[in-house]
Amino acid sequence: MAAHRKSAHRKPKQRLFTGSAARSAAALALAGAATATAATGSAQAEPRLTTAQVKAKVDQLYRDAEAATERYNGAREKAGEAARSVDALRDEAARRTALLNDSRHELGSLAAAQYRSGGLDPALQLLLTSDPDEYLERSSYVAMAGDRQAGAISGIRRQIAGIDQVRARAEDESAVLADREAELARHKKKITSSLADARKLLHTLTAAERAGYEDASGTGGSSGTGGTSAAPGAVAAPNSRAAQAVAFAYGALGKPYVWGATGPSAYDCSGLTQAAWQAAGVSLPRTTYTQINAGQRVSRSQLAPGDLVFFYSGISHVGLYIGDGKMIHAPHPGAPIRIAPIDQMPFAGATRVA
């Protein structure tokens, strides 16, 4: 009886699946895991953006790229200045070194002459000379030569110190140049990244939607009509220089936007306005945020053809006003230079150059 009670409390052994049963259980487990993963992935997947959302994001990416382009343009100008400064300082150091070598050669010649004439003790030379007066006169020349040698040595020391200073300045400017080049690389990376993201988003649209977006004027905001055909001189410019700038802008209609470009085959927004006024004999700074300070500020109600019109809070876009509420500008990659209403973008200010 005791043995019977002991066996009654013993737990039954669990049977392991073998053969086809094991394979069936594994298949069911994998199927369940796949279903759970698919459900999780579906829950985390981003919803497809609407056409309007895609266009809004592309507009923002283009604005980001343009703001980075203007910073790139500014950094490139400063890098150019630093490079020219480094070259000038290196040239100056080379010229000073050549002069130093000439001074050293002159000093060496003087020392050799003194050595040749001073082989005997001065008292013995006086005793041996047949003309003491001649000797005393010659010795005064030797003393003068000694003074000259001392002056030459002092001059050489000053030259060496000056060369060291120039070389130190060149090293400092080289460090500035390296910083500017690193800044250029950062802005370039931002520009190319934003433009690549914009292209990816545009490819989520249909061909017709993309065409509609690229045909629209401006860089964002409300859509409007624009084009590359207009009658130059419809609104009179206030002076001959403004007229020349406007005429240049009309001549650039249809040319492509390329970031960092200043012509003649392509332009970015500030590159176009700079080139237009350059054609009129006026030198403008390179960037939007410096061009806005290149003349007299005018209100929107006072705009005249040739004025520079700026947009967005960061002053990241500029166009050339042509009258009748319109401008010529370089919008963004894929949108060539064109005429557009100035109310398509948030107006930030205007400047009259001349």
Solvent accessible surface area in square Angstrom, and as a share of the most:
residue,aa,sasa,rsa
1,M,174,0.78
2,A,68,0.53
3,A,78,0.61
4,H,127,0.57
5,R,135,0.49
6,K,142,0.60
7,S,56,0.36
8,A,74,0.57
9,H,157,0.70
10,R,163,0.59
11,K,180,0.76
12,P,124,0.78
13,K,191,0.81
14,Q,171,0.76
15,R,228,0.83
16,L,159,0.79
17,F,142,0.59
18,T,102,0.60
19,G,44,0.43
20,S,76,0.49
21,A,44,0.34
22,A,37,0.29
23,R,166,0.61
24,S,64,0.41
25,A,42,0.32
26,A,53,0.41
27,A,59,0.46
28,L,136,0.68
29,A,69,0.53
30,L,128,0.64
31,A,57,0.44
32,G,41,0.39
33,A,58,0.45
34,A,61,0.47
35,T,93,0.54
36,A,59,0.46
37,T,95,0.55
38,A,62,0.48
39,A,62,0.48
40,T,71,0.41
41,G,39,0.38
42,S,82,0.53
43,A,88,0.68
44,Q,139,0.62
45,A,67,0.52
46,E,158,0.71
47,P,115,0.72
48,R,180,0.66
49,L,51,0.26
50,T,75,0.44
51,T,41,0.24
52,A,74,0.57
53,Q,90,0.40
54,V,5,0.03
55,K,63,0.27
56,A,59,0.46
57,K,106,0.45
58,V,0,0.00
59,D,19,0.10
60,Q,83,0.37
61,L,32,0.16
62,Y,12,0.05
63,R,56,0.20
64,D,42,0.22
65,A,4,0.03
66,E,6,0.03
67,A,25,0.19
68,A,0,0.00
69,T,1,0.01
70,E,3,0.01
71,R,104,0.38
72,Y,29,0.11
73,N,1,0.00
74,G,8,0.08
75,A,3,0.02
76,R,96,0.35
77,E,77,0.34
78,K,98,0.41
79,A,8,0.06
80,G,22,0.21
81,E,99,0.44
82,A,6,0.04
83,A,35,0.27
84,R,154,0.56
85,S,38,0.24
86,V,4,0.03
87,D,80,0.41
88,A,58,0.45
89,L,10,0.05
90,R,139,0.51
91,D,80,0.42
92,E,39,0.18
93,A,11,0.08
94,A,63,0.49
95,R,144,0.53
96,R,90,0.33
97,T,38,0.22
98,A,55,0.42
99,L,106,0.53
100,L,10,0.05
101,N,78,0.40
102,D,94,0.49
103,S,30,0.20
104,R,118,0.43
105,H,139,0.62
106,E,90,0.40
107,L,33,0.16
108,G,40,0.39
109,S,59,0.38
110,L,23,0.12
111,A,40,0.31
112,A,42,0.32
113,A,43,0.33
114,Q,43,0.19
115,Y,179,0.68
116,R,177,0.64
117,S,67,0.43
118,G,49,0.47
119,G,68,0.65
120,L,93,0.46
121,D,85,0.44
122,P,88,0.55
123,A,65,0.50
124,L,77,0.38
125,Q,31,0.14
126,L,70,0.35
127,L,142,0.71
128,L,123,0.61
129,T,38,0.22
130,S,117,0.76
131,D,60,0.31
132,P,69,0.44
133,D,109,0.56
134,E,95,0.43
135,Y,18,0.07
136,L,101,0.50
137,E,101,0.45
138,R,109,0.40
139,S,39,0.25
140,S,55,0.35
141,Y,128,0.49
142,V,75,0.43
143,A,62,0.48
144,M,121,0.54
145,A,22,0.17
146,G,31,0.30
147,D,108,0.56
148,R,142,0.52
149,Q,44,0.19
150,A,60,0.47
151,G,42,0.41
152,A,32,0.24
153,I,60,0.30
154,S,45,0.29
155,G,16,0.16
156,I,16,0.08
157,R,169,0.62
158,R,163,0.59
159,Q,49,0.22
160,I,64,0.33
161,A,51,0.40
162,G,9,0.09
163,I,6,0.03
164,D,78,0.40
165,Q,121,0.54
166,V,2,0.01
167,R,123,0.45
168,A,51,0.40
169,R,128,0.47
170,A,9,0.07
171,E,123,0.55
172,D,93,0.48
173,E,49,0.22
174,S,35,0.23
175,A,57,0.44
176,V,58,0.33
177,L,34,0.17
178,A,56,0.43
179,D,98,0.51
180,R,68,0.25
181,E,93,0.42
182,A,48,0.37
183,E,42,0.19
184,L,29,0.14
185,A,61,0.47
186,R,147,0.54
187,H,25,0.11
188,K,102,0.43
189,K,153,0.65
190,K,88,0.37
191,I,0,0.00
192,T,60,0.35
193,S,55,0.36
194,S,4,0.02
195,L,14,0.07
196,A,32,0.25
197,D,59,0.30
198,A,0,0.00
199,R,131,0.48
200,K,140,0.60
201,L,33,0.16
202,L,11,0.05
203,H,127,0.57
204,T,71,0.41
205,L,9,0.04
206,T,78,0.45
207,A,71,0.55
208,A,82,0.63
209,E,52,0.23
210,R,70,0.26
211,A,52,0.40
212,G,42,0.40
213,Y,20,0.08
214,E,42,0.19
215,D,110,0.57
216,A,29,0.22
217,S,6,0.04
218,G,4,0.04
219,T,3,0.02
220,G,9,0.09
221,G,62,0.59
222,S,78,0.51
223,S,96,0.62
224,G,30,0.29
225,T,121,0.71
226,G,44,0.42
227,G,29,0.28
228,T,72,0.42
229,S,99,0.64
230,A,51,0.39
231,A,69,0.53
232,P,91,0.57
233,G,64,0.62
234,A,86,0.66
235,V,60,0.34
236,A,87,0.67
237,A,29,0.22
238,P,75,0.47
239,N,57,0.29
240,S,84,0.54
241,R,118,0.43
242,A,2,0.01
243,A,45,0.35
244,Q,92,0.41
245,A,0,0.00
246,V,15,0.09
247,A,60,0.46
248,F,62,0.26
249,A,0,0.00
250,Y,30,0.11
251,G,60,0.58
252,A,2,0.02
253,L,32,0.16
254,G,41,0.39
255,K,69,0.29
256,P,68,0.43
257,Y,15,0.06
258,V,71,0.41
259,W,56,0.20
260,G,10,0.09
261,A,20,0.15
262,T,63,0.36
263,G,30,0.29
264,P,108,0.68
265,S,81,0.52
266,A,13,0.10
267,Y,5,0.02
268,D,0,0.00
269,C,0,0.00
270,S,0,0.00
271,G,0,0.00
272,L,1,0.00
273,T,0,0.00
274,Q,36,0.16
275,A,19,0.15
276,A,0,0.00
277,W,2,0.01
278,Q,104,0.46
279,A,52,0.41
280,A,7,0.05
281,G,56,0.54
282,V,23,0.13
283,S,96,0.62
284,L,10,0.05
285,P,47,0.30
286,R,12,0.04
287,T,2,0.01
288,T,0,0.00
289,Y,89,0.34
290,T,56,0.33
291,Q,0,0.00
292,I,9,0.05
293,N,105,0.54
294,A,35,0.27
295,G,33,0.32
296,Q,127,0.56
297,R,132,0.48
298,V,15,0.08
299,S,54,0.35
300,R,108,0.39
301,S,110,0.71
302,Q,110,0.49
303,L,27,0.13
304,A,19,0.15
305,P,8,0.05
306,G,2,0.02
307,D,2,0.01
308,L,0,0.00
309,V,0,0.00
310,F,0,0.00
311,F,0,0.00
312,Y,27,0.10
313,S,121,0.78
314,G,55,0.53
315,I,34,0.17
316,S,11,0.07
317,H,0,0.00
318,V,0,0.00
319,G,0,0.00
320,L,1,0.00
321,Y,17,0.06
322,I,14,0.07
323,G,4,0.04
324,D,115,0.60
325,G,31,0.30
326,K,84,0.36
327,M,0,0.00
328,I,0,0.00
329,H,0,0.00
330,A,0,0.00
331,P,1,0.01
332,H,7,0.03
333,P,36,0.23
334,G,59,0.57
335,A,1,0.01
336,P,44,0.28
337,I,0,0.00
338,R,18,0.06
339,I,10,0.05
340,A,0,0.00
341,P,32,0.20
342,I,8,0.04
343,D,96,0.50
344,Q,7,0.03
345,M,9,0.04
346,P,80,0.50
347,F,57,0.24
348,A,39,0.30
349,G,13,0.13
350,A,1,0.01
351,T,0,0.00
352,R,65,0.24
353,V,24,0.14
354,A,50,0.39
